[in-house]
């Protein structure tokens, strides 16, 4: 009788464990499929952004085209923001698929938005300011972590105050991206956090809110 009870309990335990493993595999497979779909959508968005930038660089923009270009770039930025939200969610829940390539694509999308915004601003004489926030992804040094948190908070406050007068592009510098390194080297930036306003004025370290607002003019 005792052997029968123990055997039944053992079989039940094995079944429960097997079901748990199977459910876990199904959940992970679902996450993998979701991430793959995210990758495909990001590729499309990135290709669309490159074509948009190519169009801006090869054509003189009329007043009507300027307004249309500005609106399109703002819509593009909204899509980038949503991609960033999804990316953060995938990074926090996924344990199988390597997210680093998508982090690099996201950084390139931010670079593309900045290039588009700069091109439109100069070609159309718009009075908004472009702001690049250069930071380190997953920094190890506590001081860098603190400075970046303070810088992010300051930039968000300024963005809320300035609205459309400020085109903000947060870009990580430690993902081995050549285009980002060119920006860094061109402006002589050797440490982060750093902020570049209108591809000209540089703020090293944590920016002062009032000083940044004065630069932007809002």
ROVEXTI-285043 format. One record per atom (N, C-alpha, C, O): residue in one letter; x, y, z. Coordinates in steps of 0.05 Angstrom, whole numbers, padded with zeros to 5 digits, always signed. Atoms other than C-alpha are relative to their C-alpha. Example, Ala and Ser with C-alpha at 12.3 -4.5 7.8 and 13.67 -1.06 7.14 Angstrom:
<sites>
a+00018-00024+00000 a+00246-00090+00156 a+00018+00024+00000 a+00039+00024+00013 s-00016-00024-00001 s+00273-00021+00143 s-00015+00022+00014 s-00005+00044+00018 
</sites>
This chain:
<sites>
x+00017-00024+00000 x+00000+00000+00000 x+00017+00025+00000 x+00013+00044-00015 x-00018-00023-00002 x+00056+00048+00020 x+00015+00005-00026 x+00018+00027-00036 x-00015-00002+00025 x+00095+00032-00043 x-00018+00012-00022 x-00009+00028-00039 x+00019-00010+00020 x+00033+00046-00085 x-00005+00030+00003 x-00007+00045-00016 x+00003-00029-00005 x+00023+00114-00051 x+00024+00016-00009 x+00021+00036-00023 x-00025-00014+00007 x+00096+00134-00060 x+00003+00001-00031 x+00011+00021-00042 x-00002+00001+00029 x+00094+00111-00133 x-00019+00019-00013 x-00012+00033-00032 x+00019-00019+00011 x+00031+00151-00146 x+00009+00029+00003 x+00006+00045-00015 x-00010-00027-00005 x+00061+00213-00114 x+00023+00007-00018 x+00025+00029-00028 x-00023-00005+00018 x+00125+00205-00155 x-00009+00005-00028 x+00001+00023-00042 x+00010-00004+00027 x+00086+00198-00219 x-00013+00028-00003 x-00009+00041-00023 x+00013-00026+00001 x+00044+00260-00202 x+00021+00022+00000 x+00017+00042-00014 x-00021-00020-00001 x+00107+00299-00186 x+00014+00003-00027 x+00018+00025-00037 x-00013-00001+00026 x+00139+00280-00252 x-00018+00014-00021 x-00009+00029-00037 x+00019-00012+00019 x+00076+00300-00290 x-00001+00031+00004 x-00001+00046-00015 x+00000-00029-00006 x+00074+00368-00254 x+00025+00014-00011 x+00023+00035-00023 x-00025-00012+00009 x+00147+00381-00269 x+00001+00001-00030 x+00009+00022-00042 x+00000+00001+00030 x+00139+00360-00342 x-00018+00022-00011 x-00011+00035-00031 x+00018-00021+00009 x+00079+00407-00349 x+00012+00027+00004 x+00010+00045-00014 x-00013-00026-00006 x+00118+00464-00317 x+00021+00006-00021 x+00023+00028-00031 x-00021-00003+00020 x+00177+00453-00365 x-00013+00007-00027 x-00003+00025-00041 x+00013-00004+00026 x+00130+00450-00425 x-00012+00028-00001 x-00009+00042-00022 x+00011-00028-00001 x+00094+00515-00404 x+00023+00020-00003 x+00020+00040-00017 x-00023-00018+00002 x+00162+00548-00394 x+00011+00003-00028 x+00017+00024-00038 x-00010+00000+00028 x+00185+00528-00464 x-00020+00015-00018 x-00011+00030-00035 x+00020-00014+00016 x+00119+00553-00494 x+00002+00031+00004 x+00000+00046-00015 x-00003-00029-00006 x+00128+00621-00459 x+00024+00011-00013 x+00023+00033-00025 x-00025-00010+00012 x+00200+00628-00482 x-00002+00001-00030 x+00008+00020-00043 x+00004+00000+00029 x+00181+00608-00553 x-00017+00024-00009 x-00011+00036-00030 x+00017-00023+00006 x+00127+00661-00552 x+00016+00026+00001 x+00013+00044-00016 x-00017-00024-00002 x+00178+00713-00529 x+00019+00002-00024 x+00024+00024-00034 x-00019+00000+00023 x+00227+00692-00584 x-00014+00010-00025 x-00003+00026-00039 x+00015-00009+00024 x+00173+00701-00637 x-00006+00030+00002 x-00006+00044-00019 x+00006-00029-00003 x+00154+00769-00608 x+00025+00017-00006 x+00023+00038-00019 x-00025-00015+00005 x+00227+00792-00609 x+00007-00001-00030 x+00016+00019-00041 x-00006+00002+00028 x+00236+00767-00680 x-00018+00019-00016 x-00009+00032-00035 x+00018-00019+00013 x+00175+00807-00702 x+00009+00029+00005 x+00008+00046-00013 x-00010-00026-00006 x+00203+00867-00666 x+00025+00007-00017 x+00028+00029-00026 x-00024-00004+00017 x+00269+00858-00704 x-00008+00008-00028 x+00004+00026-00040 x+00009-00005+00028 x+00233+00856-00771 x-00012+00029-00002 x-00006+00043-00021 x+00012-00027+00001 x+00193+00919-00754 x+00021+00022+00003 x+00019+00043-00010 x-00021-00019-00003 x+00256+00955-00732 x+00016+00003-00026 x+00024+00026-00033 x-00015-00001+00025 x+00291+00937-00797 x-00015+00017-00020 x-00003+00033-00035 x+00016-00016+00019 x+00233+00967-00837 x+00001+00029+00008 x+00004+00047-00010 x-00001-00028-00010 x+00233+01030-00794 x+00027+00012-00007 x+00028+00036-00015 x-00026-00010+00006 x+00308+01037-00803 x+00004+00006-00030 x+00016+00026-00037 x-00002-00004+00029 x+00305+01029-00879 x-00016+00024-00008 x-00007+00040-00025 x+00017-00023+00006 x+00248+01079-00882 x+00014+00026+00008 x+00013+00046-00006 x-00015-00024-00010 x+00290+01129-00841 x+00023+00007-00019 x+00027+00031-00024 x-00023-00006+00018 x+00350+01122-00887 x-00010+00012-00026 x+00003+00031-00037 x+00011-00011+00025 x+00307+01135-00949 x-00010+00029+00005 x-00007+00046-00013 x+00009-00027-00007 x+00276+01195-00914 x+00023+00020+00001 x+00022+00042-00010 x-00024-00016-00002 x+00345+01223-00899 x+00012+00005-00027 x+00021+00028-00033 x-00010-00003+00027 x+00368+01211-00970 x-00016+00020-00016 x-00004+00036-00031 x+00017-00019+00014 x+00309+01249-00997 x+00006+00029+00009 x+00008+00047-00008 x-00006-00027-00010 x+00324+01309-00952 x+00026+00010-00010 x+00029+00034-00016 x-00027-00009+00007 x+00397+01310-00972 x+00003+00006-00030 x+00021+00020-00038 x-00003-00003+00028 x+00384+01308-01047 x-00019+00021-00012 x-00019+00025-00036 x+00020-00019+00010 x+00328+01359-01053 x-00001+00026+00016 x+00001+00025+00041 x+00005-00025-00013 x+00320+01433-01037 x-00030+00000+00009 x-00047-00005-00008 x+00027+00002-00010 x+00258+01437-00993 x-00015+00027-00002 x-00004+00048+00006 x+00017-00023+00001 x+00202+01486-01008 x-00013+00004+00028 x-00010-00013+00046 x+00013-00005-00025 x+00161+01517-00952 x-00020-00022+00007 x-00020-00031+00030 x+00019+00021-00004 x+00107+01466-00960 x+00014-00027+00007 x+00005-00042+00024 x-00016+00024-00005 x+00158+01410-00962 x+00013+00001+00028 x+00016-00020+00041 x-00012-00003-00026 x+00191+01438-00900 x-00019-00009+00022 x-00012-00024+00040 x+00020+00007-00020 x+00128+01432-00859 x-00007-00030-00001 x-00010-00042+00020 x+00006+00028+00002 x+00114+01363-00886 x+00024-00017+00010 x+00020-00037+00024 x-00024+00014-00009 x+00186+01341-00872 x+00002+00001+00030 x+00008-00019+00043 x+00000-00002-00029 x+00182+01367-00801 x-00020-00019+00013 x-00014-00033+00032 x+00021+00017-00011 x+00117+01331-00788 x+00008-00030-00003 x+00004-00046+00016 x-00008+00028+00004 x+00144+01266-00818 x+00022-00008+00020 x+00022-00031+00030 x-00021+00006-00018 x+00206+01270-00775 x-00010-00003+00029 x+00000-00019+00044 x+00012+00002-00027 x+00165+01281-00712 x-00015-00026+00003 x-00014-00039+00024 x+00013+00026+00000 x+00123+01220-00730 x+00020-00022+00002 x+00016-00042+00016 x-00022+00019-00002 x+00187+01182-00740 x+00011-00002+00028 x+00016-00024+00038 x-00009+00000-00028 x+00210+01203-00671 x-00019-00014+00019 x-00010-00028+00037 x+00019+00013-00017 x+00146+01179-00640 x+00002-00031-00004 x-00001-00046+00016 x-00004+00029+00005 x+00157+01110-00673 x+00025-00009+00015 x+00026-00031+00026 x-00025+00007-00013 x+00229+01110-00646 x-00006-00003+00030 x+00004-00022+00043 x+00006+00001-00029 x+00202+01125-00576 x-00014-00026+00007 x-00007-00039+00027 x+00015+00025-00005 x+00154+01066-00580 x+00019-00024-00002 x+00016-00043+00013 x-00020+00022+00002 x+00211+01021-00604 x+00017-00002+00025 x+00024-00023+00034 x-00016-00001-00025 x+00251+01043-00543 x-00015-00012+00023 x-00003-00027+00039 x+00016+00012-00021 x+00194+01025-00497 x-00001-00030-00002 x+00002-00045+00017 x+00001+00029+00005 x+00188+00956-00529 x+00027-00013+00006 x+00028-00035+00018 x-00027+00011-00004 x+00263+00946-00526 x+00006-00003+00030 x+00017-00023+00038 x-00004+00002-00029 x+00265+00961-00451 x-00015-00024+00011 x-00006-00038+00029 x+00017+00022-00010 x+00209+00911-00440 x+00012-00027-00008 x+00013-00045+00008 x-00013+00025+00008 x+00244+00857-00481 x+00025-00006+00016 x+00030-00029+00023 x-00025+00004-00015 x+00310+00868-00445 x-00006-00010+00028 x+00010-00025+00039 x+00006+00008-00028 x+00276+00859-00377 x-00013-00027+00002 x-00012-00039+00024 x+00014+00025-00002 x+00238+00796-00395 x+00013-00023-00016 x+00008-00046-00009 x-00011+00021+00017 x+00278+00758-00448 x+00026-00011+00011 x+00042+00004+00021 x-00024+00013-00010 x+00331+00707-00429 x+00014-00016-00022 x+00035-00028-00017 x-00011+00017+00021 x+00345+00674-00496 x+00012+00016-00023 x+00036+00013-00030 x-00009-00015+00024 x+00350+00723-00554 x+00019+00023+00008 x+00013+00037+00027 x-00018-00022-00005 x+00409+00771-00556 x-00012+00026-00009 x-00018+00030-00033 x+00014-00025+00006 x+00380+00841-00553 x+00020+00022-00008 x+00012+00043-00019 x-00019-00021+00006 x+00446+00879-00564 x-00001+00010-00029 x+00000+00034-00033 x+00003-00011+00027 x+00438+00883-00640 x-00023+00019-00003 x-00022+00039-00018 x+00023-00018+00001 x+00370+00915-00629 x+00006+00026+00015 x-00004+00047+00007 x-00009-00024-00013 x+00401+00963-00580 x+00016+00018-00019 x+00014+00042-00018 x-00016-00015+00020 x+00450+00983-00635 x-00018+00012-00021 x-00014+00035-00029 x+00018-00011+00020 x+00394+00991-00686 x-00015+00024+00012 x-00020+00044-00002 x+00015-00022-00013 x+00356+01035-00636 x+00018+00025+00001 x+00008+00047-00004 x-00019-00023+00000 x+00418+01079-00628 x+00003+00012-00027 x+00005+00037-00030 x-00002-00010+00027 x+00424+01085-00703 x-00026+00015-00009 x-00025+00035-00023 x+00025-00015+00006 x+00350+01105-00708 x+00001+00028+00013 x-00008+00047+00001 x-00003-00026-00013 x+00364+01160-00658 x+00019+00019-00015 x+00014+00043-00018 x-00019-00015+00016 x+00424+01182-00699 x-00014+00010-00025 x-00010+00033-00033 x+00014-00008+00024 x+00380+01183-00761 x-00020+00022+00005 x-00022+00041-00011 x+00019-00021-00007 x+00327+01225-00727 x+00015+00026+00004 x+00006+00047-00006 x-00016-00024-00004 x+00381+01275-00706 x+00009+00011-00026 x+00008+00036-00031 x-00009-00010+00026 x+00410+01279-00776 x-00023+00012-00016 x-00019+00033-00028 x+00023-00012+00013 x+00341+01290-00805 x-00008+00027+00011 x-00013+00046-00003 x+00008-00025-00013 x+00325+01343-00754 x+00020+00022-00006 x+00012+00045-00010 x-00021-00020+00006 x+00391+01379-00767 x-00003+00010-00029 x-00002+00034-00034 x+00003-00007+00028 x+00381+01377-00842 x-00024+00018-00004 x-00023+00038-00019 x+00025-00015+00003 x+00309+01403-00837 x+00003+00028+00013 x-00005+00048+00002 x-00004-00025-00014 x+00329+01457-00786 x+00016+00020-00017 x+00009+00043-00019 x-00018-00018+00015 x+00384+01485-00830 x-00012+00007-00027 x-00010+00030-00036 x+00011-00005+00027 x+00348+01478-00897 x-00025+00018+00001 x-00030+00033-00017 x+00025-00014-00002 x+00283+01508-00872 x+00000+00024+00020 x-00020+00038+00023 x-00003-00022-00020 x+00309+01558-00820 x-00021-00002+00023 x-00031+00019+00032 x+00017+00003-00023 x+00266+01529-00765 x+00015+00008+00025 x+00039+00007+00026 x-00013-00011-00024 x+00278+01557-00696 x+00001-00020+00023 x+00007-00013+00046 x-00003+00020-00021 x+00278+01491-00657 x+00030-00006+00003 x+00046+00002-00014 x-00027+00008-00004 x+00343+01464-00628 x+00002-00031+00002 x-00015-00044+00013 x-00005+00029-00002 x+00372+01394-00635 x+00019-00004+00024 x+00038+00011+00028 x-00016+00006-00024 x+00401+01363-00572 x+00007-00030+00000 x-00011-00047+00000 x-00010+00028-00002 x+00443+01299-00571 x+00009-00004+00029 x+00025+00011+00040 x-00009+00008-00026 x+00450+01266-00504 x+00017-00026-00003 x+00007-00047-00009 x-00018+00022+00002 x+00512+01221-00505 x+00004-00013+00028 x+00011+00001+00047 x-00002+00014-00026 x+00514+01168-00450 x+00011-00027-00004 x+00015-00037-00027 x-00011+00027+00001 x+00542+01100-00433 x-00022-00020+00007 x-00036-00017+00027 x+00020+00020-00005 x+00497+01040-00438 x+00010-00019+00022 x+00032-00030+00019 x-00007+00017-00022 x+00498+01000-00373 x+00028+00006+00012 x+00046-00011+00011 x-00026-00008-00011 x+00556+01038-00341 x+00006-00015+00026 x-00012-00022+00042 x-00009+00014-00024 x+00597+01004-00286 x+00007+00019+00022 x+00003+00013+00046 x-00008-00019-00021 x+00623+01065-00250 x-00024+00014+00012 x-00042+00023-00002 x+00023-00012-00014 x+00575+01091-00197 x-00003+00030-00006 x-00025+00040-00008 x+00002-00029+00006 x+00593+01164-00211 x-00012+00005-00027 x-00028+00024-00030 x+00012-00003+00027 x+00576+01156-00284 x-00029-00006+00001 x-00045+00008-00011 x+00028+00006-00003 x+00511+01123-00265 x-00016+00023+00012 x-00037+00031+00002 x+00013-00023-00013 x+00494+01181-00219 x-00003+00024-00019 x-00024+00036-00021 x+00000-00023+00018 x+00514+01234-00269 x-00020-00003-00023 x-00033+00016-00031 x+00019+00005+00022 x+00473+01201-00324 x-00029+00002+00010 x-00046+00012-00005 x+00028-00003-00011 x+00411+01197-00279 x-00007+00029+00003 x-00029+00037-00004 x+00005-00028-00003 x+00418+01270-00263 x-00004+00014-00027 x-00021+00031-00030 x+00002-00012+00027 x+00429+01289-00336 x-00027-00008-00013 x-00040+00010-00025 x+00025+00009+00012 x+00369+01247-00359 x-00023+00016+00013 x-00042+00024-00002 x+00021-00014-00014 x+00325+01280-00306 x-00001+00029-00009 x-00023+00040-00014 x-00001-00028+00009 x+00348+01350-00327 x-00011+00003-00028 x-00026+00021-00034 x+00009-00001+00028 x+00337+01336-00401 x-00030-00004-00002 x-00043+00009-00018 x+00029+00004+00000 x+00267+01310-00387 x-00015+00025+00009 x-00036+00032-00002 x+00012-00025-00009 x+00250+01373-00348 x+00000+00021-00021 x-00020+00035-00026 x-00003-00020+00021 x+00276+01417-00403 x-00018-00006-00024 x-00030+00011-00036 x+00017+00009+00022 x+00240+01376-00456 x-00030+00007+00006 x-00044+00016-00012 x+00028-00006-00008 x+00174+01384-00418 x-00006+00030-00002 x-00028+00038-00010 x+00003-00029+00001 x+00185+01459-00415 x+00001+00011-00028 x-00015+00028-00036 x-00004-00010+00027 x+00209+01469-00486 x-00017-00012-00021 x-00022+00000-00042 x+00018+00013+00019 x+00165+01419-00522 x+00014-00004-00027 x+00036-00014-00029 x-00009+00004+00028 x+00174+01420-00598 x+00024+00018-00006 x+00036+00015-00028 x-00024-00017+00004 x+00229+01473-00591 x+00026-00016+00004 x+00048-00007-00002 x-00023+00017-00007 x+00275+01416-00569 x-00003-00027-00013 x-00022-00042-00006 x-00001+00027+00012 x+00291+01355-00612 x+00022-00016+00014 x+00045-00012+00009 x-00019+00015-00017 x+00323+01306-00564 x+00006-00028-00011 x-00012-00043-00018 x-00009+00027+00009 x+00364+01245-00585 x+00019-00012+00020 x+00043-00004+00020 x-00019+00014-00018 x+00393+01201-00531 x+00015-00022-00014 x+00002-00040-00026 x-00016+00019+00016 x+00450+01160-00561 x+00023-00011+00018 x+00039+00004+00028 x-00021+00013-00015 x+00495+01109-00525 x+00026+00001-00016 x+00026-00002-00041 x-00026-00003+00014 x+00570+01116-00541 x+00017-00025+00001 x+00038-00026-00012 x-00017+00024-00004 x+00595+01047-00522 x-00010-00025-00013 x-00007-00047-00003 x+00010+00023+00015 x+00562+01002-00573 x+00017-00005-00026 x+00008-00020-00043 x-00018+00004+00023 x+00620+01006-00624 x-00014+00006-00026 x-00012-00010-00045 x+00013-00010+00025 x+00581+01045-00676 x+00017+00022-00012 x+00023+00042+00002 x-00019-00019+00012 x+00625+01082-00725 x-00012+00028-00002 x+00002+00048+00003 x+00012-00027+00003 x+00575+01139-00737 x-00001+00015+00026 x+00003+00039+00026 x+00001-00012-00026 x+00569+01152-00663 x+00029+00009+00008 x+00033+00030+00019 x-00028-00007-00005 x+00645+01151-00656 x+00009+00025-00015 x+00025+00041-00005 x-00007-00023+00016 x+00651+01202-00712 x-00010+00026+00014 x+00004+00046+00016 x+00011-00023-00014 x+00605+01250-00674 x+00016+00006+00025 x+00023+00029+00030 x-00017-00003-00024 x+00645+01238-00610 x+00026+00013-00006 x+00034+00033+00006 x-00027-00010+00007 x+00712+01250-00643 x-00001+00028-00012 x+00017+00044-00006 x+00002-00026+00012 x+00689+01309-00684 x-00003+00022+00021 x+00008+00044+00017 x+00005-00020-00020 x+00667+01346-00622 x+00019-00003+00024 x+00016+00011+00044 x-00021+00002-00021 x+00726+01323-00579 x-00011-00010+00026 x-00002-00001+00047 x+00012+00010-00024 x+00683+01286-00529 x+00014-00025+00010 x+00015-00045-00004 x-00015+00022-00011 x+00723+01240-00484 x-00013-00013+00024 x-00004-00034+00033 x+00014+00011-00023 x+00675+01228-00427 x-00030+00006-00001 x-00038+00024-00015 x+00029-00004-00001 x+00601+01221-00414 x-00009+00002+00029 x+00005-00008+00047 x+00019-00010+00020 x+00550+01245-00400 x+00009+00026-00013 x+00025+00041-00002 x-00006-00024+00014 x+00555+01299-00452 x-00024+00007-00017 x-00039-00010-00026 x+00023-00010+00015 x+00504+01342-00489 x+00010+00018-00022 x+00027+00036-00018 x-00007-00017+00022 x+00511+01373-00558 x-00025+00015-00010 x-00045+00002-00016 x+00023-00016+00008 x+00464+01430-00577 x+00006+00011-00028 x+00026+00025-00033 x-00002-00010+00027 x+00453+01446-00651 x+00027-00007-00014 x+00037+00009-00029 x-00025+00010+00013 x+00515+01406-00671 x+00023+00019+00004 x+00042+00019-00012 x-00021-00021-00004 x+00558+01462-00642 x+00008+00003+00029 x+00032+00000+00036 x-00006-00006-00028 x+00553+01477-00568 x+00001-00026+00017 x-00017-00043+00014 x-00005+00025-00015 x+00579+01423-00520 x-00002+00006+00030 x+00010+00025+00040 x+00001-00001-00029 x+00562+01412-00447 x+00011-00027+00010 x-00001-00048+00005 x-00012+00025-00011 x+00607+01362-00411 x-00010-00003+00029 x-00012+00016+00044 x+00010+00005-00027 x+00580+01329-00348 x-00030+00007+00002 x-00043+00009-00019 x+00028-00006-00005 x+00513+01344-00317 x-00007+00028-00008 x+00006+00047+00003 x+00006-00027+00008 x+00481+01404-00351 x-00017+00015+00020 x-00032+00003+00035 x+00017-00016-00017 x+00450+01462-00313 x-00025+00007-00016 x-00024+00014-00039 x+00025-00004+00014 x+00377+01469-00330 x-00003+00027-00012 x-00010+00030-00036 x+00004-00028+00011 x+00376+01545-00338 x+00019+00005-00023 x+00011+00018-00042 x-00019-00003+00022 x+00438+01543-00381 x-00009-00013-00026 x-00006-00003-00048 x+00010+00015+00023 x+00408+01491-00427 x-00024+00014-00012 x-00026+00015-00037 x+00023-00014+00010 x+00343+01529-00433 x+00008+00025-00015 x-00003+00032-00036 x-00010-00024+00014 x+00382+01591-00452 x+00011-00007-00027 x+00007+00007-00046 x-00011+00009+00026 x+00419+01553-00506 x-00022-00006-00020 x-00020+00002-00044 x+00022+00009+00018 x+00355+01525-00535 x-00018+00024-00007 x-00029+00025-00029 x+00016-00024+00005 x+00319+01592-00529 x-00030-00005+00003 x-00046+00003-00013 x+00028+00005-00005 x+00254+01569-00499 x-00008+00009+00029 x-00031+00006+00036 
</sites>
